[in-house]
């Protein structure tokens, strides 16, 4: 049971709740904070004109609403904005959206009734999530359309993801013996105004991007081992004179992973400690960039992931309502904390960085498959009869296709503002679009790495190198080859590629590496200060 409230929600706790589905509880002090915010708003709003309580919304805010219609106003807001289209967000993304919204209202600036906190907690703990559509939000007054569908479920309408299936809301409330949320003052607006969908999806993106980074560092090392490359390109001496933390951390990780490798070569042993007399050197003096420049390529990717992690964590713990119900100062402040520019920009940066990671993986894959480049492996690492069998040839196509799609998807959403809402929302963030596009780029990249993994296994077995791998890369080889062993005869590969993809997405490889290496200072989840 993970307790929410009273302290910031970090990504480690977010991961436990969302990816590992740990149940949650709310601290008593946070419940009192929420109740105090509601009681203050109830008192303060008497005989005052306050946006979204007794006025219309957006450009219709100039219309006063009678006291008798206040509750209906909130229901109308929820129902009218439940206009999403396209596919449903996954249960995982819906759960993340709910958690992000819950953590925001626990800060006590939303003026919502405590019953909303209790209901959100119960639904999360019972694997019940209102269905949210992917298309609809522009990320200006927050994720209005996505969060409207969340609110629609809270009031007992629409559909739910429940135990992995889509069912009517009524069935969920009857099964769980819960009551739909009652509207008191501003529970409609308190649900809709905010960045919770883009933030929840963005947090999952960060967690998955970290796993991609860990996997690609390992795969890069394994390709270097297969090629019996020189190890000085990730040496401390070389990388410490380039003053970027990401590069230095990636190089440090590579040094840790490669400990006890029997394949990597020392340059001084082959080129410095003996006289080289050949006119033409058969062995490459320097490897191709996709092998040699891994710290320089993955370093900025690492830095981008961790920059995004900091922004996401800040947003998870921010008040993104409008207006802000400020009980401490006994006032209500109007502004734009629901605007999603911070998340939108970070999602664009993250998807560009992840696209570059997928490009590196694809270039390493191509290097392994092209016998003219590597000069050590048969074409397409074909272990059967050349011409009759095809090796990895058919698997290269989806890898290349996914990288091309990533490149197209990497056009930023942050700068694609289109005014709407009668020009009230005259500049918007498109944050939820950016988060979802980033998510697609990340999933594409896991598929690229899945093909890369099969090629690496095939190459290691062809060279009979598994006993000479470092302990860390040997562990990776053992895990992946159990799912997708090397092969001679051709057979459909979609199923085993999917198994590898899910393993890469779900396995805590970074944690395993730290335990395996006993290298406490190697961190792929925190920037070293």
C-alpha positions as CSV (number, residue, x, y, z in Angstrom):
1,X,0.0,0.0,0.0
2,X,1.5,3.3,-1.1
3,X,0.3,6.4,0.8
4,X,-0.5,9.6,-1.1
5,X,-0.4,13.1,0.3
6,X,1.8,15.0,2.6
7,X,4.9,14.6,0.3
8,X,5.6,14.8,-3.4
9,X,4.8,11.9,-5.6
10,X,8.0,10.8,-7.3
11,X,8.4,8.7,-10.4
12,X,9.5,5.6,-8.3
13,X,6.2,5.6,-6.4
14,X,4.3,6.4,-9.7
15,X,5.9,3.4,-11.3
16,X,4.9,1.1,-8.4
17,X,1.3,2.4,-8.5
18,X,0.9,2.4,-12.3
19,X,3.2,-0.3,-13.7
20,X,3.2,-2.7,-10.7
21,X,-0.4,-1.8,-9.7
22,X,0.3,-1.3,-6.0
23,X,-2.8,-0.2,-4.1
24,X,-3.0,3.3,-2.7
25,X,-4.2,5.0,0.5
26,X,-4.7,8.7,1.3
27,X,-3.2,10.3,4.4
28,X,-5.6,11.7,6.9
29,X,-3.9,15.1,6.8
30,X,-4.4,15.3,3.0
31,X,-8.1,14.5,3.4
32,X,-8.3,17.3,5.9
33,X,-6.6,19.6,3.5
34,X,-9.1,18.7,0.7
35,X,-12.0,19.1,3.1
36,X,-10.7,22.5,4.3
37,X,-10.4,23.7,0.6
38,X,-14.0,22.6,0.0
39,X,-15.4,24.3,3.1
40,X,-13.5,27.5,2.3
41,X,-14.9,27.6,-1.2
42,X,-18.4,26.8,0.1
43,X,-18.2,29.8,2.4
44,X,-16.3,32.2,0.2
45,X,-18.5,31.7,-2.9
46,X,-21.7,32.9,-1.2
47,X,-22.9,36.1,-2.9
48,X,-19.9,36.4,-5.2
49,X,-19.4,36.1,-8.9
50,X,-16.8,33.4,-9.4
51,X,-15.8,31.9,-12.7
52,X,-17.1,28.4,-13.3
53,X,-19.3,28.3,-10.2
54,X,-22.0,30.8,-11.2
55,X,-20.8,31.8,-14.6
56,X,-20.6,30.0,-17.9
57,X,-17.3,28.7,-19.2
58,X,-14.7,30.0,-21.6
59,X,-16.0,32.7,-23.8
60,X,-19.5,32.3,-22.2
61,X,-18.1,33.4,-18.8
62,X,-20.0,36.7,-19.1
63,X,-23.3,34.9,-18.5
64,X,-24.3,34.6,-14.9
65,X,-25.9,31.4,-13.8
66,X,-28.7,31.3,-11.2
67,X,-28.0,29.6,-7.9
68,X,-30.6,26.9,-8.7
69,X,-28.7,25.9,-11.8
70,X,-25.2,25.7,-10.3
71,X,-25.1,21.9,-10.0
72,X,-26.6,21.4,-13.4
73,X,-23.9,23.7,-14.8
74,X,-21.2,21.2,-13.7
75,X,-23.1,18.2,-15.2
76,X,-23.5,20.1,-18.4
77,X,-19.8,20.9,-18.6
78,X,-18.9,17.3,-18.2
79,X,-21.4,15.9,-20.6
80,X,-20.9,18.6,-23.3
81,X,-17.1,18.1,-23.3
82,X,-17.3,14.3,-23.4
83,X,-16.7,14.5,-27.2
84,X,-13.6,12.4,-27.6
85,X,-13.0,10.3,-30.7
86,X,-10.6,7.8,-32.0
87,X,-9.3,4.8,-30.1
88,X,-9.6,4.5,-26.3
89,X,-6.5,5.2,-24.2
90,X,-5.1,2.0,-22.8
91,X,-6.1,1.0,-19.2
92,X,-2.5,1.8,-18.2
93,X,-2.8,5.4,-19.6
94,X,-6.3,5.8,-18.0
95,X,-4.9,4.7,-14.6
96,X,-2.0,7.1,-14.9
97,X,-4.4,10.0,-15.8
98,X,-6.5,9.2,-12.7
99,X,-3.4,9.1,-10.4
100,X,-2.1,12.4,-11.8
101,X,-5.5,14.0,-11.2
102,X,-5.9,12.6,-7.7
103,X,-2.4,13.8,-6.7
104,X,-3.3,17.3,-7.9
105,X,-6.5,17.6,-6.0
106,X,-4.8,16.3,-2.9
107,X,-2.8,19.6,-2.8
108,X,-6.0,21.3,-1.6
109,X,-6.4,24.1,-4.2
110,X,-9.3,22.6,-6.2
111,X,-12.3,23.2,-3.8
112,X,-13.7,19.7,-4.6
113,X,-15.6,17.6,-2.2
114,X,-13.6,14.9,-0.4
115,X,-15.9,12.3,-1.9
116,X,-14.1,12.8,-5.2
117,X,-10.8,11.7,-3.6
118,X,-12.4,8.7,-2.0
119,X,-14.0,7.6,-5.3
120,X,-10.9,8.0,-7.3
121,X,-8.9,6.0,-4.8
122,X,-11.5,3.2,-4.7
123,X,-11.6,3.0,-8.5
124,X,-7.8,2.9,-8.9
125,X,-7.6,0.2,-6.3
126,X,-10.2,-1.9,-8.0
127,X,-8.7,-1.7,-11.5
128,X,-11.7,0.3,-12.8
129,X,-10.9,3.3,-15.1
130,X,-13.3,5.5,-17.0
131,X,-12.8,5.1,-20.7
132,X,-10.9,8.1,-22.2
133,X,-10.7,8.7,-25.9
134,X,-7.3,9.5,-27.5
135,X,-8.5,12.4,-29.7
136,X,-10.0,15.6,-28.6
137,X,-7.8,17.7,-26.3
138,X,-5.7,20.7,-27.3
139,X,-3.9,21.1,-24.0
140,X,-4.9,24.7,-23.2
141,X,-7.5,24.6,-20.5
142,X,-5.7,21.4,-19.7
143,X,-6.9,18.1,-21.2
144,X,-10.5,19.2,-21.3
145,X,-11.9,16.4,-23.5
146,X,-9.9,13.6,-22.0
147,X,-10.6,14.7,-18.4
148,X,-14.3,15.2,-19.3
149,X,-14.5,11.5,-20.0
150,X,-12.8,10.8,-16.7
151,X,-15.4,13.0,-15.0
152,X,-18.2,11.3,-17.0
153,X,-17.2,8.0,-15.4
154,X,-17.0,9.5,-12.0
155,X,-20.7,10.6,-12.2
156,X,-21.7,7.1,-13.3
157,X,-22.0,7.6,-17.0
158,X,-20.2,6.4,-20.1
159,X,-18.0,3.3,-20.1
160,X,-15.2,1.9,-18.0
161,X,-12.2,-0.3,-18.4
162,X,-12.9,-2.9,-15.7
163,X,-10.7,-5.9,-15.2
164,X,-9.4,-5.4,-18.7
165,X,-12.8,-5.2,-20.5
166,X,-15.0,-2.3,-21.6
167,X,-18.2,-2.3,-19.6
168,X,-21.0,0.3,-18.8
169,X,-20.3,2.5,-15.8
170,X,-23.5,1.3,-14.1
171,X,-22.1,-2.2,-14.0
172,X,-18.9,-1.0,-12.3
173,X,-20.7,0.9,-9.6
174,X,-23.1,-1.9,-8.9
175,X,-20.3,-4.5,-8.8
176,X,-18.1,-2.5,-6.5
177,X,-21.0,-1.2,-4.4
178,X,-19.9,2.4,-5.0
179,X,-22.0,5.6,-5.5
180,X,-21.3,7.9,-8.4
181,X,-19.8,11.3,-7.6
182,X,-22.3,13.9,-6.5
183,X,-21.8,17.5,-7.7
184,X,-21.5,19.9,-4.8
185,X,-19.8,23.1,-6.1
186,X,-17.2,22.7,-8.8
187,X,-16.4,19.0,-9.1
188,X,-17.0,19.3,-12.9
189,X,-14.5,22.1,-13.5
190,X,-12.2,20.6,-10.8
191,X,-12.0,17.4,-12.8
192,X,-11.6,19.0,-16.3
193,X,-9.2,21.9,-15.8
194,X,-5.7,20.4,-15.7
195,X,-2.9,18.6,-17.4
196,X,-3.5,15.2,-15.8
197,X,-3.8,13.2,-19.0
198,X,-0.7,14.5,-20.7
199,X,1.2,14.3,-17.4
200,X,0.1,10.7,-16.7
201,X,1.0,9.5,-20.2
202,X,4.2,11.5,-20.1
203,X,5.3,9.9,-16.8
204,X,4.8,6.4,-18.4
205,X,6.8,7.6,-21.4
206,X,9.7,8.6,-19.1
207,X,9.7,5.2,-17.4
208,X,9.7,3.3,-20.7
209,X,12.3,5.6,-22.2
210,X,14.6,4.7,-19.3
211,X,14.2,1.1,-20.1
212,X,15.0,1.7,-23.8
213,X,18.1,3.5,-22.7
214,X,19.2,0.7,-20.5
215,X,18.5,-1.9,-23.2
216,X,20.3,0.0,-25.9
217,X,23.4,0.6,-23.8
218,X,23.6,-3.2,-23.3
219,X,23.0,-3.9,-26.9
220,X,25.6,-1.4,-28.0
221,X,28.1,-3.1,-25.7
222,X,27.2,-6.6,-27.1
223,X,27.7,-5.4,-30.7
224,X,31.1,-4.1,-29.7
225,X,31.9,-7.5,-28.1
226,X,30.8,-9.3,-31.2
227,X,33.1,-7.2,-33.3
228,X,36.0,-7.6,-30.7
229,X,36.2,-3.8,-30.7
230,X,38.7,-1.6,-28.9
231,X,37.4,-0.4,-25.6
232,X,39.0,3.0,-25.4
233,X,36.0,4.8,-26.9
234,X,34.2,4.5,-23.6
235,X,37.2,5.0,-21.4
236,X,37.1,7.5,-18.5
237,X,40.1,9.4,-19.9
238,X,38.4,10.1,-23.2
239,X,34.9,10.9,-21.9
240,X,35.8,13.0,-18.9
241,X,37.2,15.8,-21.2
242,X,33.7,16.2,-22.8
243,X,31.8,18.0,-20.1
244,X,28.3,16.6,-20.6
245,X,26.9,14.5,-17.7
246,X,24.9,12.1,-20.0
247,X,27.9,11.2,-22.1
248,X,30.0,10.5,-19.0
249,X,27.3,8.4,-17.3
250,X,26.8,6.3,-20.5
251,X,30.5,5.7,-20.8
252,X,30.7,4.8,-17.1
253,X,27.8,2.3,-17.6
254,X,29.6,0.8,-20.6
255,X,32.8,0.4,-18.5
256,X,30.8,-1.3,-15.7
257,X,28.9,-3.6,-18.1
258,X,32.1,-4.7,-19.9
259,X,34.0,-5.7,-16.8
260,X,35.4,-9.2,-17.3
261,X,34.5,-9.3,-21.0
262,X,36.8,-11.7,-22.9
263,X,36.1,-10.1,-26.2
264,X,36.9,-6.4,-26.0
265,X,40.4,-5.5,-26.9
266,X,43.0,-3.1,-25.4
267,X,44.4,-0.8,-28.0
268,X,47.9,-0.6,-26.5
269,X,48.2,-4.4,-26.7
270,X,47.6,-4.6,-30.4
271,X,48.8,-1.3,-31.8
272,X,51.1,0.4,-29.2
273,X,53.1,-2.3,-27.4
274,X,54.3,-3.9,-30.6
275,X,55.5,-2.4,-33.9
276,X,52.9,-2.5,-36.7
277,X,54.7,-3.0,-40.0
278,X,51.8,-3.8,-42.4
279,X,51.1,-1.3,-45.2
280,X,47.4,-2.1,-45.1
281,X,45.8,-3.0,-41.8
282,X,43.2,-5.7,-42.1
283,X,41.6,-4.9,-38.8
284,X,39.9,-1.6,-38.5
285,X,41.9,0.9,-36.4
286,X,38.7,2.7,-35.5
287,X,35.2,1.2,-35.5
288,X,32.2,2.6,-37.4
289,X,30.5,5.5,-35.6
290,X,27.5,3.4,-34.5
291,X,29.9,1.3,-32.4
292,X,32.5,4.0,-31.5
293,X,30.3,7.0,-30.7
294,X,27.8,5.4,-28.4
295,X,28.5,7.7,-25.4
296,X,28.3,10.8,-27.6
297,X,25.0,9.6,-29.2
298,X,23.2,8.2,-26.2
299,X,24.6,10.9,-23.8
300,X,22.2,13.6,-25.0
301,X,19.4,11.0,-25.1
302,X,20.1,10.3,-21.4
303,X,20.2,14.0,-20.5
304,X,16.9,14.6,-22.3
305,X,15.1,11.7,-20.5
306,X,16.2,13.0,-17.1
307,X,15.3,16.6,-18.0
308,X,11.8,15.3,-18.9
309,X,11.7,13.3,-15.7
310,X,12.2,16.5,-13.7
311,X,9.5,18.4,-15.5
312,X,7.0,15.5,-15.3
313,X,7.7,15.2,-11.6
314,X,7.2,18.9,-11.1
315,X,3.9,18.8,-13.0
316,X,2.7,15.8,-11.1
317,X,3.0,17.7,-7.9
318,X,1.7,21.1,-9.2
319,X,-1.6,22.7,-9.0
320,X,-3.0,22.9,-12.5
321,X,-6.5,24.0,-11.9
322,X,-8.2,27.3,-12.8
323,X,-9.2,29.1,-10.8
324,X,-6.9,28.4,-7.8
325,X,-8.8,28.1,-4.6
326,X,-6.3,29.6,-2.1
327,X,-7.6,28.9,1.4
328,X,-4.4,30.2,3.1
329,X,-4.8,33.6,1.5
330,X,-8.6,33.4,1.5
331,X,-8.8,34.3,-2.1
332,X,-9.5,32.8,-5.5
333,X,-7.0,33.5,-8.3
334,X,-7.6,33.2,-12.0
335,X,-4.9,32.4,-14.5
336,X,-3.6,29.6,-16.7
337,X,-2.0,26.9,-14.6
338,X,-3.9,24.4,-16.8
339,X,-1.8,25.3,-19.8
340,X,0.3,22.3,-21.0
341,X,3.3,23.9,-22.6
342,X,5.8,22.4,-20.2
343,X,4.7,18.9,-20.9
344,X,4.2,19.5,-24.6
345,X,7.7,20.7,-25.1
346,X,9.2,17.9,-23.0
347,X,7.3,15.3,-24.9
348,X,8.6,16.6,-28.2
349,X,12.1,16.7,-26.9
350,X,11.8,13.2,-25.6
351,X,10.4,11.7,-28.8
352,X,13.2,13.3,-30.8
353,X,15.7,11.8,-28.4
354,X,14.1,8.4,-28.5
355,X,13.9,8.5,-32.3
356,X,17.7,9.0,-32.3
357,X,18.1,6.0,-30.0
358,X,16.1,3.9,-32.4
359,X,18.2,5.2,-35.3
360,X,21.4,4.1,-33.5
361,X,19.8,0.6,-32.9
362,X,18.9,0.3,-36.6
363,X,22.3,1.3,-37.8
364,X,23.9,-1.3,-35.5
365,X,21.4,-3.8,-36.7
366,X,22.3,-3.0,-40.3
367,X,26.0,-3.3,-39.5
368,X,25.4,-6.8,-38.2
369,X,23.4,-7.9,-41.2
370,X,25.7,-6.4,-43.8
371,X,28.6,-8.8,-44.3
372,X,30.4,-6.2,-46.4
373,X,30.5,-3.9,-43.4
374,X,31.2,-6.2,-40.5
375,X,33.4,-8.7,-42.5
376,X,32.8,-11.3,-39.7
377,X,29.3,-12.6,-40.1
378,X,27.4,-14.2,-43.0
379,X,24.8,-12.0,-44.8
380,X,21.8,-11.4,-42.6
381,X,23.5,-13.6,-40.0
382,X,22.0,-16.5,-42.0
383,X,23.0,-19.7,-40.2
384,X,21.3,-21.9,-42.9
385,X,22.0,-22.2,-46.6
386,X,22.6,-18.9,-48.3
387,X,19.9,-18.3,-50.9
388,X,17.6,-21.0,-49.6
389,X,17.4,-19.6,-46.1
390,X,17.1,-15.9,-45.1
391,X,18.3,-15.4,-41.5
392,X,17.3,-12.0,-40.1
393,X,16.5,-10.5,-43.6
394,X,12.7,-10.5,-43.2
395,X,12.9,-8.9,-39.7
396,X,14.9,-5.9,-40.9
397,X,12.0,-4.5,-42.7
398,X,9.8,-3.7,-39.6
399,X,12.8,-2.2,-37.9
400,X,13.5,0.2,-40.7
401,X,9.8,0.9,-41.1
402,X,9.4,1.8,-37.5
403,X,12.4,4.1,-37.5
404,X,11.1,5.9,-40.5
405,X,7.7,6.3,-38.7
406,X,9.5,7.6,-35.7
407,X,11.3,10.2,-37.8
408,X,8.0,11.4,-39.3
409,X,6.3,11.5,-35.8
410,X,9.2,13.6,-34.4
411,X,7.8,16.8,-35.9
412,X,7.0,18.8,-32.8
413,X,3.4,19.4,-31.7
414,X,4.5,22.2,-29.3
415,X,4.6,24.7,-32.2
416,X,1.3,23.5,-33.8
417,X,-1.1,25.8,-32.0
418,X,-4.5,26.3,-33.6
419,X,-6.8,28.9,-32.0
420,X,-10.3,27.6,-31.0
421,X,-13.0,28.2,-28.4
422,X,-14.1,31.4,-30.2
423,X,-10.4,32.5,-29.9
424,X,-10.6,32.4,-26.1
425,X,-8.0,29.7,-26.4
426,X,-5.9,31.6,-28.9
427,X,-2.7,29.8,-28.3
428,X,-2.7,26.2,-27.1
429,X,-0.1,23.5,-26.2
430,X,-1.3,20.3,-27.9
431,X,0.3,18.6,-24.9
432,X,-1.8,15.4,-24.9
433,X,-1.2,14.9,-28.6
434,X,2.5,15.3,-28.0
435,X,2.4,12.8,-25.2
436,X,0.6,10.2,-27.2
437,X,2.8,10.7,-30.2
438,X,5.8,10.3,-27.9
439,X,4.3,7.1,-26.6
440,X,4.0,5.7,-30.1
441,X,7.6,6.6,-30.9
442,X,8.7,4.7,-27.7
443,X,6.6,1.6,-28.5
444,X,8.0,1.6,-32.1
445,X,11.5,1.8,-30.6
446,X,10.9,-1.3,-28.4
447,X,10.0,-3.1,-31.6
448,X,13.3,-1.9,-33.3
449,X,15.2,-3.2,-30.2
450,X,13.4,-6.5,-30.4
451,X,14.8,-7.1,-33.9
452,X,18.2,-5.9,-32.8
453,X,18.1,-8.4,-29.9
454,X,17.4,-11.3,-32.3
455,X,20.3,-10.3,-34.5
456,X,22.7,-10.0,-31.6
457,X,21.7,-13.5,-30.3
458,X,22.2,-14.9,-33.8
459,X,25.6,-13.3,-34.2
460,X,26.8,-14.4,-30.7
461,X,25.8,-18.0,-31.5
462,X,27.4,-17.9,-34.9
463,X,30.7,-16.8,-33.4
464,X,30.3,-19.1,-30.4
465,X,31.0,-16.1,-28.2
466,X,28.6,-16.6,-25.3
467,X,31.3,-17.9,-22.9
468,X,33.4,-14.8,-23.5
469,X,30.8,-12.2,-22.9
470,X,30.9,-10.1,-19.8
471,X,28.8,-11.3,-16.9
472,X,26.3,-8.5,-17.6
473,X,25.9,-9.1,-21.3
474,X,25.9,-12.8,-20.7
475,X,22.8,-12.4,-18.4
476,X,21.1,-10.4,-21.2
477,X,22.0,-13.0,-23.7
478,X,20.7,-15.8,-21.5
479,X,17.4,-14.1,-20.9
480,X,16.7,-13.1,-24.5
481,X,17.9,-16.3,-26.1
482,X,15.5,-18.3,-23.9
483,X,12.7,-16.3,-25.5
484,X,14.1,-16.2,-29.0
485,X,16.9,-18.7,-29.6
486,X,19.1,-18.5,-32.7
487,X,17.8,-20.5,-35.7
488,X,18.8,-22.1,-38.9
489,X,15.5,-22.9,-40.6
490,X,13.1,-20.1,-41.5
491,X,9.9,-19.7,-39.5
492,X,7.4,-16.9,-38.7
493,X,9.1,-14.5,-36.3
494,X,6.3,-12.1,-35.2
495,X,5.4,-14.1,-32.0
496,X,9.0,-14.3,-30.7
497,X,9.6,-10.6,-31.6
498,X,6.5,-9.7,-29.6
499,X,7.8,-11.8,-26.6
500,X,11.1,-10.0,-26.7
501,X,9.4,-6.6,-27.0
502,X,7.2,-7.2,-23.9
503,X,10.2,-8.5,-22.0
504,X,12.1,-5.3,-22.7
505,X,9.2,-3.1,-21.7
506,X,8.4,-5.0,-18.5
507,X,11.7,-6.2,-17.1
508,X,13.7,-4.0,-14.7
509,X,17.0,-4.5,-16.5
510,X,18.6,-1.5,-14.8
511,X,18.0,-2.9,-11.3
512,X,19.3,-6.3,-12.4
513,X,22.4,-4.7,-13.8
514,X,23.2,-2.9,-10.5
515,X,22.8,-6.1,-8.5
516,X,24.8,-8.2,-11.0
517,X,27.7,-5.8,-11.2
518,X,27.8,-4.7,-7.6
519,X,28.5,-1.3,-9.0
520,X,26.7,1.1,-6.6
521,X,27.6,4.3,-8.3
522,X,26.3,3.2,-11.8
523,X,22.9,4.9,-12.2
524,X,20.7,4.9,-15.2
525,X,17.8,6.5,-13.3
526,X,19.4,9.5,-11.7
527,X,21.7,12.2,-13.1
528,X,24.9,12.4,-11.1
529,X,25.5,15.7,-9.5
